[in-house]
Amino acid sequence: MFLKFFPTPLLFLLLCSLSAILAENDADATRSTMEQFSGYPTQEPDSDSSFSVDTQGLQKQIDELSRFSDTPSPSVTRILYSKMDVFARRYIKNLMGLSGLSVREDAVGNIFGQWEGYEPELTAVATGSHIDAIPYSGKYDGVVGVLGAIEAINVLRRSGFKPRRSLEVILFTSEEPTRFGISCLGSRLLAGNEALMKSLETVVDSQNISFFDAARAAGYANDEEDLSSVFLKKGSYSAFVELHIEQGPILEEEGISIGIVTAIAAPASIKVDFEGNGGHAGAVLMPNRNDAGLAAAELALAVEKHVLESGSIDTVGTVGILDLHPGAINSIPSKSHLEIDTRDINEMRRNTVIEKTHQSAITIAKNRGVRLSEFKIINQDPPALSDKSITKAMEAASQELNLSHKLMISRAYHDSLFMARISPMGMIFIPCYKGYSHKPEEYASIEDIANGVKVLALTLTKLSLY
């Protein structure tokens, strides 16, 4: 309408100038017009100019979350379904809401915060980790992957990016096995583990509190013992990416900013019980003893021997629990209990260690005159490989951000191990001080965390637009 007010010669010059501008900047003008019309950018944001992490706010959140603990600072203890765990969950749900995410929870307390994409019918891209903490641990394990994921969403919002595929932040229930002896409980159930669902009907903690009583006290389980509603179908997500501290020293020692995980080692857990005769520590002579404690000690050394025999640096074994009964200095142990962790990126090699350990337990029991009352494999999970398209996206993101990176394996297992059964998976590692983890000295600098958040954010854009 306004063009009628321009004289014909001036109108002609105006149209010519406009034509020249459009011809010179055809691609940019077309993209800009599409974005203005649709309301959505059609390309990734400029990571150099628009990827700004609120480091002060993120560090404050990490510090605030660490206060939800049953042990004093600098340690963190946050056990599944405890009061502090419930408070911490509320804190995370509040942050998700403040970031504009729609929040939901499932029957065991896995928490999901979704940013809906402009093609919501497409499968979403997910990211996240856990916030539960073993006794007297640190404040970064898992937490970086949850708070960092929320901040990555904030980074993308501030940059003006709008996702094509929806983006979802997941807080997984009980990655640590502290309360019920089950690691990655939430993600195992998401992956459809029916055997685990069945076993939860009878499992109890050290205080003889059942899983369902604990869950209901925390506001979950809804008075139903059928947890199949938690299960996700394979393909529920187009991709899953987890940001995590390395929990090892490699990145820090080599001065590298980002680790791109290509595989997660396969973990297995074993429980072993020996039973002997016991007796008075002074009255029973050495040749006459059937010492369950010494049987346990001998098996612990056998685990080390069999691991070293594998010939691979990737094979590891740990006797993390060794309990003696009756536990008195002047009493010969009549019972002993061991819990053994062994893992490897090669499943067959790890299983060989398990079999050798079993044979050693049988031989030790015979030689020492004690009874091997239990040798039980609690879990024997296969390794997980990262999806190549996701590792390529993470590599490209690191390069665009001018951050040094390397391909590496994860010897610690994570919720990603089980998310790999649902969707393509990848992990981003950042350095941590001396590789410390699971203790109060655990530390990651806010600069390294910010680098991880940026790589995560840029990776999410690539996966969302795919």
C-alpha positions in Angstrom: 0.0 0.0 0.0 2.8 2.5 0.9 4.5 2.1 -2.5 1.8 4.3 -4.2 3.2 7.3 -2.4 6.6 7.0 -4.1 7.1 8.8 -7.6 7.5 6.2 -10.4 11.3 7.0 -11.0 12.1 6.7 -7.2 10.0 3.6 -6.9 12.0 2.1 -9.8 15.3 2.9 -8.1 14.1 1.5 -4.8 13.1 -1.8 -6.5 16.4 -2.0 -8.4 18.4 -1.4 -5.2 16.4 -4.0 -3.4 16.9 -6.5 -6.2 20.7 -5.9 -6.1 20.8 -6.4 -2.4 18.8 -9.7 -2.6 21.0 -10.9 -5.5 24.2 -10.2 -3.5 23.0 -11.8 -0.3 20.6 -14.4 -1.7 21.3 -17.2 0.7 21.4 -15.0 3.8 18.3 -13.1 2.8 16.3 -16.3 2.1 17.4 -17.9 5.4 16.5 -14.7 7.3 13.1 -14.5 5.6 12.4 -18.1 6.5 13.4 -17.6 10.1 11.3 -14.5 10.4 8.3 -16.2 8.9 8.6 -19.5 10.8 10.0 -18.1 14.1 12.8 -20.8 14.1 16.4 -20.5 13.0 17.2 -23.0 10.2 20.9 -23.5 11.2 23.1 -24.0 14.2 23.8 -20.8 16.3 27.3 -19.2 16.0 29.1 -21.0 18.8 31.9 -18.3 18.9 29.6 -15.3 19.4 26.4 -16.7 21.1 27.5 -19.7 23.3 27.8 -18.0 26.7 27.8 -20.2 29.8 26.6 -18.6 33.1 29.6 -19.9 35.0 28.8 -18.0 38.2 25.3 -19.3 38.3 26.3 -22.9 37.4 28.9 -23.0 40.1 26.4 -21.6 42.6 23.9 -24.4 41.7 26.6 -27.1 42.1 27.5 -25.7 45.6 23.8 -25.4 46.6 23.0 -28.9 45.5 25.9 -30.2 47.5 24.3 -28.9 50.7 21.6 -31.6 50.4 23.8 -34.1 52.1 23.7 -36.4 55.1 27.4 -35.7 55.8 29.2 -32.4 56.3 31.0 -30.4 53.6 33.1 -31.0 51.6 31.8 -34.5 51.5 28.4 -35.4 49.9 26.2 -38.3 50.9 22.9 -38.5 49.1 21.2 -42.0 49.2 18.3 -43.1 47.1 14.9 -42.0 48.5 16.4 -40.4 51.6 15.1 -37.0 52.8 18.1 -35.3 51.3 17.6 -37.1 48.0 14.0 -35.9 47.9 15.0 -32.3 48.6 17.7 -32.5 45.9 15.1 -33.8 43.4 12.8 -30.9 44.2 15.8 -28.5 43.6 16.4 -30.0 40.1 12.7 -30.0 39.2 12.6 -26.3 40.1 15.6 -25.5 37.9 14.0 -27.4 35.0 10.9 -25.4 35.4 12.8 -22.1 35.5 14.5 -23.1 32.3 11.1 -23.5 30.6 11.1 -27.3 30.6 8.0 -29.3 31.0 8.7 -31.8 33.9 7.4 -35.3 34.5 8.5 -38.2 36.7 8.0 -42.0 36.3 7.1 -44.6 38.9 10.7 -44.9 40.3 11.6 -41.3 40.2 13.4 -40.8 36.9 12.8 -37.1 36.1 12.4 -35.8 32.6 12.4 -32.1 31.6 11.5 -31.5 27.9 12.0 -28.5 25.6 9.5 -29.2 22.8 10.9 -28.9 19.3 9.2 -27.4 16.3 8.6 -30.9 14.9 7.5 -32.6 18.1 6.4 -35.7 16.3 10.1 -36.6 15.8 11.9 -38.7 18.4 13.6 -36.5 20.9 17.3 -36.1 21.7 18.1 -36.7 25.4 20.9 -35.8 27.8 21.4 -36.1 31.6 23.0 -38.1 34.4 22.4 -38.7 38.2 22.6 -36.8 41.4 22.7 -39.6 44.0 26.0 -39.8 45.9 27.7 -42.7 47.8 28.7 -42.0 51.4 31.4 -39.3 51.8 31.8 -38.7 48.1 32.2 -35.4 46.1 29.8 -32.9 44.5 30.6 -33.3 40.8 30.0 -37.0 39.9 26.8 -37.1 37.9 25.8 -33.6 39.0 27.8 -32.0 36.2 25.8 -34.0 33.7 22.4 -32.9 35.2 23.1 -29.2 36.0 25.3 -29.0 32.9 22.5 -30.3 30.7 20.1 -27.7 32.1 22.6 -25.0 31.5 23.2 -26.3 28.0 19.4 -25.7 27.4 19.8 -22.2 28.8 22.8 -21.6 26.5 20.7 -22.6 23.5 17.8 -20.5 24.5 20.0 -17.4 25.0 21.5 -18.0 21.6 18.1 -17.9 20.0 18.2 -21.5 18.9 15.0 -23.5 18.6 15.3 -27.3 18.4 13.7 -29.3 15.5 13.6 -32.5 17.6 12.6 -32.0 21.2 15.4 -31.9 23.7 15.0 -33.7 27.0 17.1 -33.6 30.2 16.9 -36.8 32.3 17.8 -37.2 36.0 18.3 -40.9 36.5 17.3 -42.6 39.7 20.0 -44.3 41.7 23.0 -44.7 39.5 25.0 -45.6 42.6 24.3 -49.1 44.1 24.5 -47.7 47.7 21.1 -48.5 49.2 19.8 -51.7 47.4 23.0 -53.0 45.8 21.7 -52.2 42.3 23.7 -49.8 40.1 21.9 -47.7 37.5 18.6 -48.8 38.8 16.6 -46.1 36.9 18.3 -46.5 33.5 18.2 -50.3 33.8 14.4 -50.1 34.2 14.1 -47.6 31.4 15.9 -50.2 29.2 13.1 -52.7 30.0 14.8 -55.0 32.5 12.0 -57.3 33.6 14.3 -59.5 35.8 15.2 -56.4 37.8 11.6 -55.3 38.1 10.7 -58.8 39.5 13.7 -58.7 42.0 12.6 -55.3 43.4 9.5 -57.1 44.9 11.7 -58.7 47.5 14.9 -56.6 47.8 15.5 -54.8 51.1 18.2 -52.4 52.3 20.6 -52.8 55.3 17.8 -51.6 57.6 15.4 -54.3 56.2 13.3 -51.6 54.5 11.9 -52.9 51.2 12.4 -51.0 47.9 8.7 -50.3 47.6 8.3 -48.9 51.1 11.3 -46.6 50.5 10.0 -45.5 47.1 6.5 -44.8 48.5 7.9 -42.8 51.4 9.7 -40.6 48.8 6.4 -40.2 46.8 7.0 -42.8 44.1 5.6 -46.3 43.1 2.0 -45.1 43.5 1.1 -48.2 45.6 1.7 -50.4 42.6 4.4 -53.0 42.3 4.2 -53.3 38.5 6.9 -51.0 37.2 6.5 -51.8 33.6 5.2 -48.3 33.0 8.9 -47.2 33.4 10.0 -49.2 30.4 10.9 -47.3 27.2 10.7 -48.9 23.8 13.9 -49.2 21.7 14.1 -46.1 19.6 12.3 -43.8 22.1 15.1 -41.3 21.6 17.1 -40.5 18.4 20.2 -40.0 20.5 21.4 -39.8 24.1 24.5 -37.8 25.3 25.9 -37.7 28.8 28.3 -35.1 30.1 30.5 -36.4 33.0 33.7 -35.8 34.8 36.3 -38.4 33.6 36.9 -39.9 37.1 40.4 -40.7 35.9 43.6 -38.7 35.4 44.2 -38.9 31.6 42.6 -35.6 30.4 44.2 -33.6 33.1 47.7 -35.2 32.7 47.6 -34.7 28.9 46.2 -31.2 29.1 43.2 -32.0 26.9 39.8 -30.3 27.4 37.4 -32.8 26.1 37.2 -36.6 26.1 34.9 -38.3 23.5 34.0 -41.7 24.8 34.0 -44.5 22.2 33.0 -47.4 24.5 32.0 -48.1 28.1 33.6 -51.1 29.9 31.4 -54.0 30.8 30.9 -54.3 34.6 30.1 -57.5 36.6 29.4 -57.8 40.3 29.9 -60.9 42.4 28.9 -61.8 46.0 30.9 -64.5 47.8 30.3 -66.1 51.2 32.6 -68.5 53.1 31.6 -70.3 56.3 34.1 -71.8 58.8 34.0 -72.9 62.4 35.2 -69.8 64.3 36.5 -70.1 67.8 38.6 -68.3 70.4 41.6 -66.5 69.0 43.9 -67.8 71.7 42.5 -71.3 72.4 42.3 -72.8 68.9 45.7 -73.7 67.5 46.6 -72.7 64.0 46.6 -76.2 62.5 43.1 -76.8 63.7 41.5 -73.6 62.3 38.9 -73.3 59.6 39.2 -69.5 59.2 36.6 -68.0 56.9 38.5 -64.6 57.1 41.7 -66.1 55.7 39.7 -67.7 52.9 38.3 -64.3 52.0 41.7 -62.7 52.1 43.1 -65.4 49.9 40.3 -64.9 47.4 40.9 -61.2 47.3 44.5 -61.8 46.3 43.3 -64.4 43.7 41.1 -61.7 42.1 44.2 -59.5 41.6 46.2 -62.4 40.2 43.5 -63.3 37.6 43.0 -59.7 36.5 46.7 -59.3 35.9 46.9 -62.6 34.0 44.5 -61.1 31.4 47.4 -59.2 29.8 45.3 -56.1 29.2 45.4 -52.8 31.1 41.7 -52.5 30.5 40.9 -55.5 32.8 40.3 -54.4 36.4 39.0 -56.1 39.5 38.2 -54.8 43.0 37.2 -56.3 46.3 35.2 -53.4 47.5 33.4 -55.1 50.4 34.9 -57.6 52.9 32.9 -58.3 56.0 33.9 -60.7 58.8 31.6 -62.3 61.4 31.5 -61.9 64.4 33.9 -59.1 63.9 35.8 -59.3 67.2 39.5 -59.0 67.5 39.7 -62.1 69.7 37.4 -64.3 67.7 38.3 -66.4 64.6 36.0 -65.3 61.8 33.3 -68.0 61.3 31.8 -66.2 58.3 33.1 -63.9 55.6 31.4 -61.9 52.9 33.0 -60.4 49.8 31.6 -58.2 47.0 33.8 -58.1 43.9 33.7 -55.7 41.0 35.4 -56.7 37.7 35.1 -55.0 34.3 36.6 -54.8 30.9 35.7 -53.4 27.5 36.1 -57.0 26.3 33.3 -59.1 27.7 34.9 -62.5 27.1 38.1 -61.4 28.8 36.1 -60.2 31.8 34.1 -63.4 32.0 37.3 -65.4 32.0 38.3 -63.5 35.2 35.0 -64.4 36.7 35.3 -68.1 36.0 38.9 -68.2 37.3 37.7 -66.4 40.5 35.0 -69.0 40.9 37.4 -71.9 40.5 39.8 -70.2 43.0 36.9 -69.9 45.5 36.2 -73.6 45.3 39.8 -74.5 45.7 40.4 -72.2 48.6 37.3 -73.5 50.4 38.5 -77.1 50.0 42.1 -76.3 51.1 41.0 -74.3 54.2 38.2 -76.6 55.3 35.5 -74.0 55.0 32.3 -74.0 53.0 31.7 -71.8 49.9 28.1 -71.1 50.8 27.5 -68.6 48.0 29.1 -67.5 44.7 26.5 -65.3 43.0 26.9 -63.1 39.9 24.7 -60.1 40.7 25.0 -58.5 37.3 27.1 -59.3 34.2 26.4 -56.5 31.7 27.8 -56.3 28.2 29.9 -53.4 27.1 28.4 -50.5 25.2 29.8 -48.8 22.1 29.1 -45.2 21.3 27.3 -44.4 18.1 29.7 -43.1 15.4 27.3 -40.4 14.3 27.2 -39.0 17.8 31.0 -39.2 18.3 31.4 -37.3 15.0 29.0 -34.6 16.2 31.0 -34.3 19.4 34.3 -34.1 17.6 32.9 -31.4 15.2 31.5 -29.4 18.2 34.9 -29.6 19.9 36.7 -28.4 16.7 34.3 -25.6 16.2 34.8 -24.4 19.7 38.6 -24.7 19.3 38.8 -27.2 22.2 41.4 -30.0 22.3 39.9 -33.4 22.4 40.7 -37.1 22.3 38.9 -40.4 21.8 38.9 -42.6 24.9 37.1 -45.4 26.6 35.2 -45.2 29.9 36.3 -47.7 32.5 33.7 -46.5 34.9 30.1 -47.4 33.9 27.3 -44.9 33.7 23.6 -44.7 32.9 24.7 -44.3 29.2 25.6 -48.0 29.3 21.9 -48.9 29.6 20.6 -46.0 27.5 22.6 -47.6 24.7 20.0 -50.3 24.7 17.3 -47.7 24.0 19.0 -45.3 21.6 22.3 -44.4 20.0 24.6 -43.1 22.7 27.6 -41.0 23.3 29.5 -39.4 26.3 31.5 -36.3 26.8 34.2 -36.3 29.5 35.9 -33.3 31.1 39.0 -33.3 33.2 38.9 -33.7 37.0 41.6 -33.0 39.6 44.0 -36.0 39.7 41.2 -38.2 38.5 39.7 -38.2 42.0 36.1 -39.3 42.3 33.9 -40.9 44.9 35.6 -38.9 47.6 35.4 -35.4 49.0 38.5 -34.2 47.1 36.7 -34.7 43.8 36.9 -31.5 41.8 36.4 -30.0 38.3 37.1 -26.4 37.5 34.2 -24.3 36.3 36.2 -23.5 33.2 36.4 -27.2 32.3 32.7 -27.6 33.2 31.8 -24.7 30.9 33.8 -26.2 28.1 31.8 -29.4 28.5 28.5 -27.5 28.6 29.4 -25.8 25.3 30.3 -29.0 23.6 27.1 -30.6 24.9 25.0 -27.6 23.7 26.5 -27.6 20.2 26.2 -31.4 20.0 22.6 -31.2 20.9 22.0 -28.6 18.2 23.5 -30.9 15.6 21.5 -33.9 16.8 18.3 -31.9 17.1 18.5 -30.5 13.6 19.3 -33.9 12.0 
